[in-house]
Amino acid sequence: MEKKYSPGTPEDLFGRKVRLLVAQMTYPELVNFLTQHRGGKDAEQDLRDVGANTCKGLLKVWKPKSRGVISLIKELVKVIWNGKMGYKMLERTSDKRPLLVEFIDKDCKLCKSEEEVLKVEGLHYCAAVSGFIEELLNYMVKQGTMKLPYKTAQVETVSSIGSGDNKCSHVCMFSY
């Protein structure tokens, strides 16, 4: 009988310990490479692109169960890092829909690396997270499964522990 390849469950494929170890070993090298060859602003955009492309790959094997924005982000962080991310509502529309939401991570796994990273003015070290979150939120709304009827989400990293801040913060702006 011929054996077929099966990636198993998302937990098998993206084993938390292996995933975390690989990310923490390779991400600093990626950041250093991009900052040396592309400069701060371009490197940050490249990191966002890495996060978005990683999300696209993950969505081929992982189907989120959550349909609310906050619960979806919590599910994402749990699946990826077995971590937690808080949030703060910054602004609402006149009909009380979220307009700006800050996602807060005080224990960012990308920023908790042992590797030495070049400090670059204006570069938010974990910008890949904002690319990942933005891709996920926009993918889910295109599927028509989100409870919140937004059209698009834009996410920007505004602070990161790896860049010397006391927390990682990713601000999401919704358009309706």
Secondary structure, DSSP 8 states (H G I E B T S, - for coil): ---------HHHHT-HHHHHHHHHHHHHHHHHHHHHHH-HHHHHHHHHHHHHHHHHHHTTT------SHHHHHHHHHHHHHS---EEEEEEE-TTS-EEEEEEEESS-TTT--SS-----TT--TTHHHHHHHHHHHHHHHHHT--SS--SEEEEEEEE-GGGT-SSEEEEEEEE-
